[in-house]
Amino acid sequence: MWYDYRTMVSFRERCIALRKRGLSLNQIARKTGRPKTSVFFHVRDIPLSEVRKKEICLAATRRIAAYSRSIKGKSRFQRHPVPFEIWDAELVSLLAHILFDGTVTYGGCVYTNRSEVLLDHVTKYMYRAFPYPPKRYESVPGVYKVAFHSVELQPFLRKKKRELITVVSTMTKELQRVFLRAFFDDEGSVYFIGNRRAIRGYQHDEKILWLIQKLLKDFGIESTVGAPYNEITITRRENIERFAKEINFTAGVRVNGLRKNSIWKQSLEKRNILANALASYQR
């Protein structure tokens, strides 16, 4: 292989001249159009001044900071949520479950439950708003998490949760029914011991409890909010019957019969316990 000696000398001299002007290795490589390894061979014995080193380091830091700002809140893997303006039953159910038993963080969203039925519902409905498969894992024995990862999910889901809380009172009865059923699926239980019967729902946010009470009343179901205990309670036969008819629990959602304080000692379906509680009025 033949080399043009004049070209090599010209390139070498140009590298040295640029280096003496204080240019970095990257800058010389860009100006000459040659690889950094070739540039380095000619300038390795010509160090930059300490002042110039600090200037280059500061410029690099500024570039990194500017890049970080430009991608903040954007998915590196182009995993974007799907915006929507019109609410339907699936979207109401999805956001309600995330509101009641989900966690929205900077990295995305996690829904936790032991019910396979509810885990499958959230996974299926999430494809409407975020069409990417989740990671699913067991957090503690019998309790599973489905995790959807994207930094773009946090602002999107938080906005839609706030919107749902604001507009659910003006939605159709069918969508309000979906919202209430999601609440009692996630947070509700049936108390049935002897002649004492009640449906309870727990929620740390007192405003949510008052919202649930208002929606129940629109269905003709009276309830009481026990703010100190973070619960809403439905009692009396006519209210429990109306709840069973209008709201009820999703088929397949069960109580945890393995809990030490379980009164049932088996994982019964919530709607079956409710049916038994109502049937006991006839005895």
N, C-alpha and C positions, 0 to 999 in steps of 0.2 A: 504494500500500500504506500502511495506517495503522498507527501504532505507539502503544502505550499509554505515554505519557511517564512516568506514575507508576511503572509496572513497570520501565522503564529506569533511573529514578533509584534505585529500591529495589535493583535488581541491582548497580548501580554502587557504591552505598554498602555493600552487603554484601561485595562483592569487596574494597573498600578496608579494611573493618573486619577481614576475615579475613587480609588481607595484613599488617596492622599487628600481628596476633597471631602472625605468623611462619610462616604456612602457605605451602607451595610452590604453584606454578602448578597442578600435578596435584591437590593436595589441595583447592584452591579449586574447581577444575572438578568434582570428585566431589561436593563439598558442595552446590554450586549446581545441578548437573545441566546445566551449560552447557559449550560447547566451550572448549578452552584458548585458542583465538584470540580469543574474546569476552572471556574473563577477562583476557588479557594487555593488551588495549586499555585497561583501566581501572587496571591495577596496574603498568604498565611503568615508571612514574616513582617507584615505591616499592621500593627495593632491600631485600633481606634483609641482616641483619647477618652478619658473617664467621663468628660462632659458629654462627648458624643454618644458614648454607651448609654448614659442616663437618658439622653434625648430619644434614642431608638427604643429603649425599654418603655418610656412613657408613652410614645406613639403607639407601640404595640398594645399597651394596656388600654388606651383609649379606643383602639379598633375593636378589641375584645368586648369592652363595655358597650360600645355602640351596637355590635352584633347581638349581644345578649338582650339589649333593649328591643331590638328589631324582631326577635323571635319569642319574646316573653308572652306567655299565654297561648302560644301556637304549638300544635302537635308536630314533633319532628318526623313522625311517621305518617303524616297527612291523614290522621284519623279524626274526622270532623263530625260533630253531631249534625242531625238533620233538623233544621228549624221548622216549626209548625205554628200556625195561628188558630186553626180550628180544632177544638177539643172533641174527641169521641170517647167511647167507653174504654178502649184499650189504653189510650194515652192518659185518661183520668186515673185508671187503675194503676198504671205504671208510676205516675208521679205521686199518687197517694201512698203506695207501698214504700217508695223511696222516702217520702215525708215521714212515715210512721216507723219503719224499721230499717231505713237506709242511712248511710253516712256519705256525705259529699265532701271531699277534700280536694286539695290542690291537684293531686294526681289522678282524680277520677271519682268513681262512685262504687260503694260496696253495699250489697243487700245481704242481711244475715237472717237466717231462719232455719228451723228444723223441718219445716214442711216441704216435701218434694213438690207438692202441688204449687205452692206459692213461689218457690224458687224457679220452677219451670215457667210460671206465668210471667214473672219479672224478666227472665231471660228472653222469652218469646216476644214480649211487648217492647223490650228495649231495642230490638232490631228496627222498630219504627223510628226511633229517635237517634240510635247509634248503631249502625249496621255492621258491627264487628263482634266476633266471639269473645265471651268473657273468660276469665280464669275462675275455676271453681275448686274450692278446697274445704276441708273440714277444719274448723277452728278449734272446737272442743268436741268430744265424742257425741255424735248425733246432731250437731249444729254445723250448718254449712254456710259458706259465703260465696256469692258470685260477684266478681270484681271486674269493673269496666274501667280501663285505664286510658286516660287522655286528659291533658291539662285544659283542653277546651270544654270538657264536660262540667267543670265546677261552675263557671259563670252561667252556662246555659241551664243547668239543672236548678241552680239556686233561683235564677230568674223565673223559671217555669213553676217552681214550688210556690214562690210568693204569689205568682199570678193565679195559680189554682186556688190558694186560700182566699184570695180576693174575690174571684168570680164564681166559686162553686155555689154560692147562695143564689145566684141568678141563673144557674144552669137548669136544664130540664130535669124532671123527676128521675128519669132513668139514669142520668149521669150522677145525680146526687145519691141515688141508690148504690151505684158502683163505688163512689167515694166512701160512703158509710160502711159498705161491706168490707172494703179494704181495711178500714180502721178496725173493725171488730175481728177480722181474720188475723190481723197482726197483733192487736192489743187486747182483744176481748176474751172473755171466759164466761161460762155458765155456772152459777152457784146453785146447787140443788141438793139440799140436805133436809130430810124430813119434809116439813111444810114450808120451809124457807126456799124461795126460788128468786133468782135475780140474774140479770145479765150485766156484766161489768166490763168496763174498758179503761185502760190505764194510759196516761200520757203525761210527760213531764211539763209540757207547755200548756199552761192553763187556758190560754187563748184558744187552743185547738179544742179543748174540752167544751168550752162555751159554744164554739162553732158547731161541734157535733150535737150538742143539745138543741141548738136552733134548727138544725137540719132534721133531727128526729121529730121535733115538734111539727114541722111541715108535713110529716107523714102521720100525724096524730098520735105520736108516741111520746108520753111524758117521761122525764128522767130527772135525776138530781145530780149536781156536780159537787163532789167533795174535794174542794181545792186543797185542803191540807194533806189529803191522801192521793192527790193526782189521779182521781178516778171519776168516772161517770157511771151511774147505776140506774138500771131499769127494773122496776118492780111492779107488782099487781098484774093480775091475770090478763086484763084487756090490753095492757101495754106489751106484755111478753108475747101474746098472741099476734098482735099487730106487727111486732118486730119479726116474728117468724114468717109472717105472710109477706111483708114488704121488703125486708132486708135479708135476714138469716145469715148463715155462714156459707162459704164456698164448699162444695162437696169435696171430701177428701182431707180437709184441714182438721187435724187432730190435736187433742191435748197431749201433753207430755206425761204419760203414765209412769215414767221411770223416776220422776222427781220424788224426793224423800217425803215431801208434804202433800203428794198427790192423794186426793180422796178417792180416786177411781182405781188406782193401781194397775191401770191398763190404758193404752193409747186409743181412746174412743174418739169418734168424729164429734166435733162440736155441735153440728146440726142434729145428730142423733141424741146427744145429751139434752139439747133444747126440746126435741120432740118428746123425750121421756118426761121432762119436767112438765110440759103441757099436758101430757096424758095423765099425769098424777093428779090433776085437778078433777078427773072423772072418778077417781077411786073413793 
